[in-house]
Amino acid sequence: MKALITDPINSVLRQYLAQGFVIVDTSRNDQGEMTVTALPADTVDITNELRKAAQLPLQKSAVSEAAVSARTLSTSAEGAKQ
């Protein structure tokens, strides 16, 4: 189990840590899918990369269209201030 799941996932996490990323708190929903508690606008979702490393099926992106719209509005508002 360690060689099939833990080692590949730790390898992916180490790659991102080496690039300066911070691993944030996660949780599991009732279906067993892992989700991130909070995301800043420039966070990279590596869930499917971790699942691929462990040879698990990919899951649908947790980023909602509302979050993408909010980020776009935020960027537009910053441009308007200039």
C-alpha angles and dihedrals in degrees: 000000000000092000093047101042117007100043096049092046092048089050092056092045091051090052091056094042089053088055091054099259119144119225108227131207115284137189139188126244125217090276091056095250115143117236135182117242099217135001131201113217095261098047118130116223107222096170095113092044089056091046091050091050089054091044093244125142115271118253131219115269114270092212108103125213088244090061091049090048091049090052090050092049091048091052091047092050091052090053091051092055093061 
